[in-house]
């Protein structure tokens, strides 16, 4: 058996809370974070609800001590990453056995948008210094410097599966004996670029989304950040604490069907889930709960549901999409939902699929609609499926 990869610390910022405790409280009280835009300036503010983190850039900067001139993605990333390390009791920034693998898809796009607005009015007024952190890797480097991690720093950007892929990249480095600790996850902030892009694809819901509902209309975009501190057995002993859970299985697959759509047959989704089960040495019946990718779009939910039917029929585990709480946080979603999966194991809770009303006619199963407590949850499958068919699945198990 491969060496175990243990979860030593967790941290999350989203539309439903500024830390893990407040996120959990919102999940169990069924308090969604989808609403009217407050901080993002958009021509669509009146018609497109989002899952926005309820802090201005200045407030986020004050929480970290960083500059408000930094991209919002970096500020969100720094808050959740720091929470994760504090939660784990990690104090080894100079260790050559620690890595930081972080994901995002927008980089410093918000600052680029500010520059463009000024430049389009007056080319002499636009300050090029505002776009120096535009690329995705720059956000990772800013946060790595903030945390003091320098030995191994890397960025993953694979659309909506980005932070799931960052998580199992760290796991592979630990299993290969190259690291004892890997801070893994991701962040993304709302920007006009992404909002307008998704709106052009006509997949945004003008109401709070209804994942896996027959009458679903599309997704709500969100923003946030989440990280896990992965540790080897040696690293866990150094921290002198018990792990939250372990990462047992993971896989990435690509159906190469379309630039933005999943294959209707759910090929990539099926291969990712099956690959994660195989990696973990598990059967489909070992899974107690699926945290669905569940965006609420016509295409995603039929593709993911078809793959679930192929893999789990007739014994379907309990399942739900927590994007009904947070919106789709893009590059952060895999890590946000990984934290929620770990909380489900830790507290024996299955979170409801908010606003679900009508089962999809294609399937005999449907998501959980009310909070379920006192559940025996040993294994959780968490799905993250991205544009271009880049599909990833993670399996977290009780330690």
N, C-alpha and C positions, 0 to 999 in steps of 0.2 A: 504494500500500500504506500502511496505517496505521502511525504511528510505533511502533517496538517498545517493549514493556514488559519490562524486564529484571529478573531476580531477583538482588539484590545481597547478601542475607543471609537466613539461615534459623535458626529456633530452635524447639525442641519439648520439652514435658514430657508424659509419659504413664505408664501403668502399667508400661512396659518401659524407662523411663529418664528421668533428670532433665535430659538435654541431648541434642543431636543425635547426638553420638558414641555415647552409651550406647544410644540408640534403634536406631541402625544396627547396633550389635553384637548386640543382642537379635534384630533382624530376621534377620540372617545366621546366627545360631546357633539359630534357631527356638525362642527362649525366650519363651513367652507370659506375659502379666501378669494372667491371669484367676485369681482365687482368692477366698478367704473375706474378708469385710469385716473391716477392722481399725479404721479411723477413723470410718466412718459407723455411728452407733448406730441399729439397726433391729430390729424384731421378726422380720424375715426373714433375719437374719444367718446363720443356720445352713443355710438352704435355697437362697439365691440368690447365686451367685458374681458378682463384679464385677471390673472393671479399675480398681483403686484406685491412685492415686499413693502411693508408699510413704514418705510423710512426714506428720507431724502438722502442724496449723496453726502451732504454735509453731516447728517446724523450718523450715517454709516462710517464716515471717516472719523468722527469723534469716538466711535466705539473701538476703533483700531489704532488711532494715532497716526494713520496714514493721511495723505493729502487728498482732499476732495477733487483734485485735478486728475486723480487716477481713474481709470475706467470703472464703471459701476460693477462690472463682472469681477474685477480684482478685489474691490471692497467686500462684495458678498463672499467671495472665496476666502478671503483672509479671516472673516468672522467664523465661518464654519470650520475651517482648518484649525484655527487656534482652539476652538471648543473641543475638537476631537483630541488634540494633543493633551490638553488639560484634563480631559475626561480619562485618558489613559494613564496619566501621571508620567508622561514622556518628557524627559529633560536632556536629550542627547543630541543637540543640534550639530555638534561637530563630529558625530559618529560617521565613520566611513561605511557603516552597515545600514544606513538609513536612506531611503529614496522618497522622492515626491513625484508622483505621476498624476497629473491633473488634466482635466478635459474641459473644453469649452468650444463653442461654435461661432460666437460673435466677436471675441477678442475685445478690442477697444472701439468697436463700431459706434458706440454712443458719442465718443469724443470726435470721431471722424465726422459724424453727422453735424455736430456743433460747428466744426471747422467749415464744412461745406456750406452751411447756412450763411455764415459770415462771408465766405469767399464768393458765393454766388451773387451777393449784393455788392461787394466791393473787394476785388482781388487783393487790394493792398491791405485790407483789414484782417483777412484770414491769417491766423497764426499757425504756421506749419508745426510748431511745437506741440499742438494739440493731437497730432496723429502719430506721435512717436511710439505709442503703445497699441497700434492698430491690430497687429497680428495676434493670433491665438497664443503663440508661445510667449509673447511679451507678458501676458497676464500671469502665466505660470511663473515666470522669472521674478516678477514683482513680489508675488506671494512667497516664493521660495526664499527670497532675500528677507522678507518680513519675518519668516519663521526661523531663519538661520540654517536652512538645509541646503547643502552645496555639493554633496558627493554625487548624487544621481538625481537629475531633474529632467523630466520629459513631459511632453504635451501630446494628448490624443484628441483628434477631431474627426469623428466619424458620424456626424449628424446626431440623431437622437439616441444612438447607442454609445455615444462617446464615453460617458463616465462609467458605464458597465464595462467597456473595454479597458478603461484605465484600471478598474478594480482587478480584473483578472490578469492584466499585465503585471501588476504588482505581485499577485499571487504566484505567477510563474517565476518571477525573479527570486522570491523567497524559496520556492520549491527547488529551484536550481542551485540554492546555496549562496546566492550572490548578495542577498540582503537579509537582515534580521527584522527590519521594520520597513513598511511601505505605507506612506500616507497617500491614499488613493481616493479619487472621486472627481468632482467637477463643479462648475458653476456656469451660469449664463444669466445675463440681464436682458430685460426687454429693450428692444430698439425699434426704431421706425422701419429699418431695413427688413428685419424679420417679420414684423407685423404686416407690412405691405406685401412682402413676398408670399406669405401664407394667405393673405386676403386675395391676392391675384390668382392663387390656385383654387379659390372658392371653397376652402375647407374650414373656415372659421365660423363658429356659431355666434349668432347675435344675442343668444341667451346663455345662461350657465349650461355647460355641456351635459350630455346624458350618455356616457359610455355604455356600449353593449345594449342599448335600447333599440327596439325596432324603429322608433321614430327619431333616432339620433340625427343631428343636423351638422355636426362638425366639432372642432376642438376649440378650446380657449387657450391662448398662449399664457404662460406664466414665467416666473423667474425665481432663482434661488441658488442654493449651493449646499453640498453635503460631502462629507468625507468619512472614511473608515481608516483607522490605523490597523493595518494587518501586521501580524507578528508571527515569527517562527516559534517553535517550542522554547528554544533558547531565549529569544527575545521576551517571551511571556514570563519566563522565570526572572528575567532582569527587572521587569515591572512589578513583580510580586503582587499580582492580582489575578482574579479569575476572568476568563474571556466571556464576552457576551454570547458568542456563537462561533461557528467555524464556516469557512467557505469551502464547501465540499465539491461543487461541480461548476463548470463554466464552459461555454462554447460560443463561437461566432460562426455564422454561415451567411452566405450571400446568394440570393436567388437570381440576381442580375436581370430582374424582370423589367424594371422601368426606373427612370431617374427619381421619381417621387412616389410611385405606387408600389405596394406589395403585390405579389402574385396572388390572384384570387384563390388559388389552390393552397395558399399558405406554405409554400415550399420552404422558404427561408426560415419562417417561424418554426416549422416542424423540425427542421434540421438543427436549429439552435437548441430547442428544448430537448430533443433526443440526444444531441451531443453532450449537453450538460448532465443528463441522466447517466449516460455512458461513462463520462469522466468521473462521476461520483460513485459509480458501481451500483446504481439504484434502478429500481423498476418504477414505472409510472404510478403504481399504487402506493409508493412510499411518500409521495408528495401530499402534504396536508392542506396546503393553501397556495394559490397562485396569485401573486400581485401582477395583474394584467398590465400589458402596455396600454391597452384600452384608451385610445385617444378620443373616441367618439365620432370618428370619420366613417363614412360608408365603407371605404376600402380597408382601413386597418382592422376594424372589428370583424368584418367577414373573413379576412385572411387569418387573423389570430384565432378566431373561433373555429375555423375549419381545421387548423393545425391541432388545436386542443381536442377536437372531436376525433381526429385520426389517431392521436397519441393516447388519449385517456378513456375513450368509449369502452365499456359502459359505466365505468366507475369514476365519475368526475369529482375531483377535489373541490373544496370551497374556493371561491375566487372573487376578486373585486378589483376595480380600478380606482386608485387613490388620486388620479388626475382630476376627478370630480371635486376634490378639495383644493388642489394647488394649481390647476391648469397644467399644460404641458410645458415643462421647464427645459425642454430641448436637451442641450448637452449635459445639464445637471440631473435630468430625470432618472437615469439609471442609478445614480448614487443616492438621490433623495428617496427613491423607492427601495433601495437596498437598506437604508436606515429604517424605513417603515417595516420592512420584512423582518429585520432583527428585533425591532420592538414587538412585532407580533409573536415571535418565539419567546422573547423574554417575559412578556406579560400574559401570554395565552389568550390573545385577542385577535379577532378577524374584523377588519374594518369594513364598513358598508360601502357599497357602490351608490353614492348619493344620487337622488333624482331618477333612479331606475323605475320605470313604469310598465313597459310592455316587452316581453321576451322576444328576441329575434326569431322569426319564423323558421329560419334555417336550422336551429339548434334545439335540442331537448333540455339543455342546461341553461341556467341563468345565474348572474352574480348574486352574492349576498346583499341583502337590502337593509339589514339592521345590524348594529354592533353585536358581535357574539363574544361573550366573555367565558372564562374558565375552560378554554379549549386546550386540548393536548396537541401542541404544534411542535413537531420534531423537525420537519423539513419544509422550507418555503422556496418555491420557484418564482423568480422575479424576471420579467421579460422587458426588453428594451429593443425596439425595432426601428431602424432609421431609414432615411431616404437612401435611394440607391440599392435598397434591399439588404442593407447592412444590419443583420439581426443577431442579437446577443441575449443569452439567458444565463442567469446565475442561480445556484442553489445554496441556500444558507441552512445550516443544521444546528440543533442544540449541541452545545459543547459538553 
